[in-house]
């Protein structure tokens, strides 16, 4: 009896210590660039497990241009509610907060002053971010379904539209005037659907997710490069290192150009955020005839 009791108490103590160790790991301060995470190589790895990537659906990650803010959206699988979450670098430590309910698939403009959220946007103010504002027509048309709008330094908008064939549109600024959005050509808009685009700050490429018969299964990440004459190259699948039989989506590149972020579905019907060395973009560009 004493042996059994001793074994039982030992098991309880071990469980408590394990839980305490896990809890301590969870609350360990995030210090250093990229939330203090070990930098990945050419194979994608989960970003900030236990903090950013966890037991919920974590998607749509991106940094602010000055790299002092990190944002992503999370769906609580129990409550089925979405939030826009941020980590802000304060006094050398990253601190988590909830910006508010998720609206669209957010991205920050290259100047850091505007956060685009589909057909809406917010601007910076002394308190952080303004209230939601609606884009001017035609971007606010009710018959358009914009999930994600991405802006470059030149003012070019790249946006998706799930209400009209799951296509991607482009809107440029010419001589200071915003041009009407136009559907991009078949080099981009091919396959079952195309969504969640990201345009490089210098307009040099677009990354988005889509489903094509030539893909690896569910949605894959694709890239197209802008040629010297202003046209776009045929889409390139970003390859089996990035894409798998499950869903990959919502790519972004860190403002320093070093890492590619995206989300990947898991077996539990949620998603984790991954990152990988952005060298793959230079490798893929070599396959394009400019």
TAPE-V369527 format. One record per pair of residues at least 4 apart in sequence whose C-alpha atoms are under 8 Angstrom apart, sorted by the first residue. I is the first residue (numbers start at 1). J is the second residue. D is the distance in Angstrom with one decimal. If there is no record, write none. Layout:
<<I,J,D> <I,J,D>>
//
This chain:
<<1,5,6.1> <2,6,6.0> <3,7,6.1> <4,8,6.1> <5,9,6.1> <6,10,6.0> <7,11,6.2> <8,12,6.3> <9,13,6.2> <10,14,6.1> <11,15,6.1> <12,16,6.2> <13,17,6.2> <14,18,6.1> <15,19,6.1> <16,20,6.1> <17,21,6.0> <18,22,6.2> <19,23,6.1> <20,24,6.0> <21,25,6.2> <22,26,6.2> <23,27,6.4> <24,28,6.0> <26,50,6.1> <26,51,6.9> <29,93,6.8> <29,94,7.4> <30,35,5.4> <30,36,5.5> <30,93,5.7> <30,94,5.3> <30,95,7.8> <31,35,6.0> <31,36,4.9> <31,92,6.1> <31,93,4.8> <31,94,6.2> <32,36,4.3> <32,37,7.8> <32,92,6.9> <32,93,7.2> <33,37,7.5> <34,67,8.0> <35,48,7.4> <35,94,6.3> <37,47,7.4> <37,48,6.3> <40,44,6.7> <40,45,6.4> <40,275,6.9> <40,276,5.4> <40,277,6.3> <41,276,6.0> <41,277,5.4> <42,241,8.0> <42,276,5.9> <42,277,5.4> <42,279,7.7> <42,280,7.6> <43,241,6.4> <43,242,7.7> <43,276,6.1> <43,277,7.7> <44,241,7.4> <44,242,6.8> <44,274,5.9> <44,275,5.3> <44,276,4.5> <44,277,7.8> <45,274,5.3> <45,275,5.8> <45,276,6.7> <46,53,7.0> <46,272,6.7> <46,273,5.8> <46,274,4.4> <46,275,6.6> <47,52,6.8> <47,53,6.3> <47,272,7.8> <47,273,5.7> <47,274,5.2> <47,275,6.1> <48,52,5.3> <48,53,6.0> <49,53,4.7> <49,54,6.0> <50,54,5.1> <52,58,7.1> <52,273,7.5> <53,58,6.0> <53,271,7.9> <53,272,5.1> <53,273,5.8> <54,58,7.4> <54,272,6.9> <55,270,7.5> <56,74,6.7> <56,75,6.0> <56,76,5.4> <56,77,5.7> <56,270,5.8> <56,271,7.1> <57,74,5.4> <57,75,5.0> <57,76,6.8> <57,77,7.0> <57,269,7.8> <57,270,4.3> <57,271,4.6> <57,272,6.7> <58,72,7.0> <58,73,5.9> <58,74,4.5> <58,75,6.6> <58,263,7.4> <58,270,7.3> <58,271,5.3> <58,272,5.3> <58,273,6.2> <59,72,6.0> <59,73,5.4> <59,74,6.3> <59,250,7.3> <59,262,7.4> <59,263,5.4> <59,271,6.5> <59,272,6.7> <59,273,5.9> <60,71,7.9> <60,72,5.2> <60,73,6.0> <60,105,6.6> <60,106,7.4> <60,250,5.3> <60,251,7.2> <60,262,6.8> <60,263,6.7> <60,273,7.8> <61,70,7.3> <61,71,5.6> <61,72,4.3> <61,73,7.2> <61,250,7.8> <61,251,7.8> <61,252,7.1> <61,261,6.6> <61,262,6.9> <61,263,7.9> <61,273,7.1> <62,70,5.9> <62,71,5.5> <62,72,6.6> <62,107,6.9> <62,252,6.1> <62,253,7.4> <62,254,6.8> <62,261,7.3> <63,67,5.6> <63,68,7.4> <63,69,5.7> <63,70,4.4> <63,71,6.2> <63,254,6.1> <63,255,7.0> <64,68,6.5> <64,69,5.2> <64,70,6.4> <64,71,8.0> <64,108,6.4> <64,112,6.2> <64,255,7.3> <65,108,7.9> <65,110,6.1> <65,111,6.9> <65,112,5.7> <65,255,5.3> <66,112,7.8> <66,255,7.6> <67,255,7.1> <68,88,5.9> <68,89,5.1> <69,86,6.8> <69,87,5.7> <69,88,4.6> <69,89,6.4> <70,86,5.5> <70,87,5.0> <70,88,6.5> <71,84,7.1> <71,85,5.7> <71,86,4.4> <71,87,6.5> <72,84,6.0> <72,85,5.5> <72,86,6.6> <73,82,6.8> <73,83,5.6> <73,84,4.5> <73,85,5.8> <73,102,6.6> <73,105,7.9> <74,82,5.5> <74,83,5.4> <74,84,6.6> <74,85,7.2> <75,80,6.1> <75,81,5.4> <75,82,4.3> <75,83,6.6> <76,80,5.2> <76,81,5.5> <76,82,6.5> <77,81,7.5> <77,270,7.8> <82,101,5.9> <82,102,5.4> <83,98,6.8> <83,99,7.5> <83,100,5.8> <83,101,4.3> <83,102,4.6> <84,98,6.0> <84,99,5.5> <84,100,5.5> <84,101,5.7> <84,102,4.8> <84,103,7.9> <85,96,7.2> <85,97,5.9> <85,98,4.5> <85,99,5.7> <85,100,7.4> <86,96,5.7> <86,97,5.4> <86,98,6.2> <86,99,6.6> <87,94,5.6> <87,95,5.1> <87,96,4.4> <87,97,6.4> <88,93,8.0> <88,94,5.2> <88,95,5.3> <88,96,6.6> <89,93,5.4> <89,94,4.3> <89,95,6.4> <90,94,6.1> <90,95,6.9> <103,117,5.8> <103,118,7.3> <103,120,7.9> <104,117,4.7> <104,118,4.7> <104,119,7.6> <104,120,7.9> <104,146,7.6> <104,147,5.1> <104,148,6.3> <105,117,5.6> <105,118,6.2> <105,147,5.7> <105,148,5.0> <105,149,7.8> <105,196,7.6> <106,115,6.5> <106,116,5.4> <106,117,4.4> <106,118,7.0> <106,148,6.6> <106,149,7.7> <107,115,5.6> <107,116,5.4> <107,117,6.8> <107,148,7.7> <107,149,7.3> <107,150,6.4> <108,112,5.9> <108,113,7.4> <108,114,5.8> <108,115,4.3> <108,116,6.1> <108,150,7.8> <108,151,8.0> <109,113,6.6> <109,114,5.4> <109,115,6.2> <109,116,7.2> <109,150,7.3> <109,151,5.6> <109,152,6.9> <109,153,7.7> <110,151,7.2> <110,152,6.3> <110,153,5.7> <110,201,6.3> <111,153,7.3> <113,123,5.7> <113,124,5.4> <114,121,6.8> <114,122,5.7> <114,123,4.6> <114,124,6.5> <115,121,5.5> <115,122,5.2> <115,123,6.3> <116,120,6.2> <116,121,4.4> <116,122,6.7> <116,148,7.7> <116,149,6.3> <116,150,7.2> <117,121,5.2> <117,122,7.9> <117,147,7.5> <117,148,6.5> <117,149,6.9> <118,146,5.0> <118,147,4.7> <118,148,4.7> <118,149,5.5> <119,134,6.1> <119,135,5.7> <119,139,6.2> <119,140,5.6> <119,146,5.9> <119,147,7.5> <119,149,7.8> <120,132,6.3> <120,133,5.4> <120,134,4.4> <120,135,5.6> <120,140,8.0> <121,132,5.8> <121,133,5.3> <121,134,6.4> <121,135,7.0> <122,129,6.0> <122,130,5.3> <122,131,6.2> <122,132,5.3> <122,133,6.1> <123,129,5.6> <123,130,5.4> <124,128,5.6> <124,129,4.6> <124,130,6.1> <125,129,5.6> <125,130,6.2> <134,140,6.7> <135,139,5.9> <135,140,5.5> <136,140,5.9> <137,141,6.1> <138,180,7.5> <139,144,7.4> <139,146,8.0> <140,144,7.4> <143,163,6.7> <143,164,8.0> <144,161,5.9> <144,162,7.4> <144,163,5.6> <144,164,6.9> <145,160,7.4> <145,161,4.7> <145,162,5.0> <145,163,4.9> <145,164,7.5> <146,159,6.5> <146,160,5.4> <146,161,4.8> <146,162,6.7> <147,159,7.6> <147,160,6.3> <147,161,7.0> <147,162,7.5> <147,195,7.8> <147,196,6.7> <148,159,5.7> <148,160,6.1> <148,195,7.7> <148,196,5.2> <148,197,6.7> <149,157,6.5> <149,158,5.7> <149,159,4.4> <149,160,7.0> <149,196,7.6> <149,197,7.1> <149,198,7.8> <150,157,5.6> <150,158,5.2> <150,159,6.4> <150,197,6.7> <150,198,5.4> <150,199,6.0> <151,155,5.9> <151,156,5.5> <151,157,4.7> <151,158,6.5> <151,198,7.9> <151,199,6.5> <151,201,7.3> <152,156,5.3> <152,157,6.8> <152,199,6.3> <152,200,6.3> <152,201,4.3> <152,202,6.2> <152,203,6.1> <153,201,5.3> <153,202,6.2> <153,203,7.7> <154,173,7.2> <154,201,7.9> <154,202,7.4> <154,203,7.6> <155,172,6.5> <155,173,5.9> <156,170,7.2> <156,171,5.6> <156,172,4.4> <156,173,6.1> <156,203,7.6> <157,170,5.7> <157,171,5.0> <157,172,6.4> <157,199,8.0> <158,168,7.0> <158,169,5.8> <158,170,4.7> <158,171,6.6> <158,197,6.5> <158,198,7.1> <158,199,6.6> <159,168,5.6> <159,169,5.3> <159,170,6.5> <159,195,8.0> <159,196,7.3> <159,197,6.3> <160,166,6.8> <160,167,5.7> <160,168,4.3> <160,169,6.1> <160,194,7.3> <160,195,5.3> <160,196,6.2> <160,197,6.8> <161,165,7.2> <161,166,5.3> <161,167,5.4> <161,168,6.3> <161,169,7.6> <161,195,7.5> <162,166,4.2> <162,167,6.8> <162,195,7.6> <165,193,7.1> <166,192,7.9> <166,193,4.9> <166,194,5.5> <166,195,6.6> <167,183,7.0> <167,184,7.9> <167,189,5.7> <167,193,6.6> <167,194,5.5> <167,195,6.9> <168,183,6.0> <168,184,6.1> <168,188,7.4> <168,189,6.5> <168,194,6.5> <168,195,6.7> <168,197,7.5> <169,181,5.8> <169,182,5.2> <169,183,4.2> <169,184,5.4> <170,181,5.2> <170,182,5.4> <170,183,6.4> <170,184,6.4> <171,178,7.1> <171,179,5.5> <171,180,5.9> <171,181,4.3> <171,182,6.5> <172,178,6.1> <172,179,5.4> <172,180,7.8> <172,181,7.7> <173,177,5.3> <173,178,4.5> <173,179,5.8> <174,178,6.6> <174,179,7.0> <184,188,6.3> <184,189,6.4> <185,189,6.0> <186,190,5.4> <187,224,8.0> <187,232,7.2> <187,233,6.6> <187,234,4.5> <187,235,5.7> <188,194,7.8> <188,224,7.4> <188,234,6.9> <188,235,6.0> <189,193,7.6> <189,194,6.5> <190,194,7.5> <190,212,7.4> <191,210,7.2> <191,211,5.9> <191,212,4.6> <191,213,7.2> <192,210,7.2> <192,211,5.3> <192,212,6.0> <193,210,5.3> <193,211,5.7> <193,212,7.8> <194,208,6.9> <194,209,5.8> <194,210,4.3> <194,211,7.0> <195,208,6.0> <195,209,5.5> <195,210,6.2> <196,208,5.5> <196,209,6.3> <196,249,7.2> <196,250,5.4> <196,251,7.6> <197,206,6.7> <197,207,5.7> <197,208,4.2> <197,209,7.2> <197,250,7.2> <197,251,7.5> <198,206,5.6> <198,207,5.2> <198,208,6.2> <198,250,7.9> <198,251,6.6> <198,252,6.1> <199,203,6.2> <199,204,7.7> <199,205,6.0> <199,206,4.5> <199,207,6.6> <200,204,5.9> <200,205,5.5> <200,206,6.3> <200,253,7.7> <203,226,7.2> <204,225,5.9> <204,226,5.2> <204,227,7.9> <205,223,6.9> <205,224,5.5> <205,225,4.2> <205,226,5.6> <206,223,5.6> <206,224,5.4> <206,225,6.6> <207,221,6.8> <207,222,5.6> <207,223,4.4> <207,224,6.7> <207,251,6.6> <207,252,7.8> <208,221,5.6> <208,222,5.5> <208,223,6.6> <208,249,7.2> <208,250,6.8> <208,251,6.6> <209,219,5.9> <209,220,5.3> <209,221,4.4> <209,222,5.9> <209,248,7.0> <209,249,5.2> <209,250,6.8> <209,251,7.8> <210,219,4.9> <210,220,5.6> <210,221,6.6> <210,222,7.2> <211,215,6.7> <211,217,7.8> <211,218,6.3> <211,219,4.6> <211,220,6.4> <212,219,7.8> <215,219,7.6> <215,220,6.5> <215,237,7.4> <216,220,7.0> <216,240,7.6> <216,243,6.6> <216,244,5.7> <216,245,5.1> <217,244,6.9> <217,245,4.2> <217,246,6.2> <217,247,7.7> <218,244,7.9> <218,245,5.8> <218,246,5.2> <218,247,4.9> <218,248,7.6> <219,246,7.2> <219,247,4.9> <219,248,5.7> <219,249,6.8> <220,237,7.1> <220,238,7.7> <220,243,5.5> <220,244,7.5> <220,247,6.6> <220,248,5.3> <220,249,6.8> <221,237,6.3> <221,238,5.8> <221,242,7.5> <221,243,6.7> <221,248,6.3> <221,249,6.3> <221,251,7.5> <222,235,6.0> <222,236,5.4> <222,237,4.6> <222,238,5.4> <223,235,5.5> <223,236,5.3> <223,237,6.6> <223,238,6.7> <224,232,6.2> <224,233,5.3> <224,234,6.1> <224,235,4.8> <224,236,6.4> <225,232,5.6> <225,233,5.3> <225,285,7.1> <225,288,7.8> <226,230,6.0> <226,231,5.8> <226,232,4.5> <226,233,6.3> <227,231,5.4> <227,232,5.8> <227,233,6.8> <227,290,5.5> <228,290,6.9> <233,288,6.9> <236,284,7.6> <238,242,6.2> <238,243,6.9> <238,280,8.0> <238,284,7.5> <239,243,5.8> <240,244,6.2> <243,247,8.0> <243,248,6.4> <244,248,7.5> <246,264,7.1> <246,265,6.0> <246,266,7.6> <247,264,5.6> <247,265,5.3> <248,262,6.9> <248,263,5.7> <248,264,4.5> <248,265,6.7> <249,262,5.9> <249,263,5.5> <249,264,6.7> <250,262,5.4> <250,263,6.3> <251,260,6.9> <251,261,5.5> <251,262,4.3> <251,263,7.3> <252,260,5.9> <252,261,5.2> <252,262,6.5> <253,257,6.0> <253,258,7.4> <253,259,5.7> <253,260,4.6> <253,261,6.1> <253,278,7.5> <254,258,6.2> <254,259,5.5> <254,260,6.6> <254,261,7.5> <257,278,6.9> <258,277,6.2> <258,278,5.3> <258,279,7.4> <259,275,6.4> <259,276,5.5> <259,277,4.7> <259,278,4.5> <259,279,8.0> <260,275,5.4> <260,276,5.3> <260,277,6.2> <260,278,5.2> <261,273,7.1> <261,274,5.7> <261,275,4.4> <261,276,6.8> <262,273,5.8> <262,274,5.5> <262,275,6.5> <263,271,6.2> <263,272,5.5> <263,273,4.3> <263,274,5.7> <264,271,5.4> <264,272,5.6> <264,273,6.5> <264,274,7.1> <265,269,6.7> <265,270,5.9> <265,271,4.2> <265,272,6.5> <266,270,5.6> <266,271,5.4> <266,272,7.1> <278,282,7.7> <279,283,6.5> <280,284,6.1> <281,285,6.1> <282,286,6.7> <283,287,7.5> <284,288,7.4>>
//
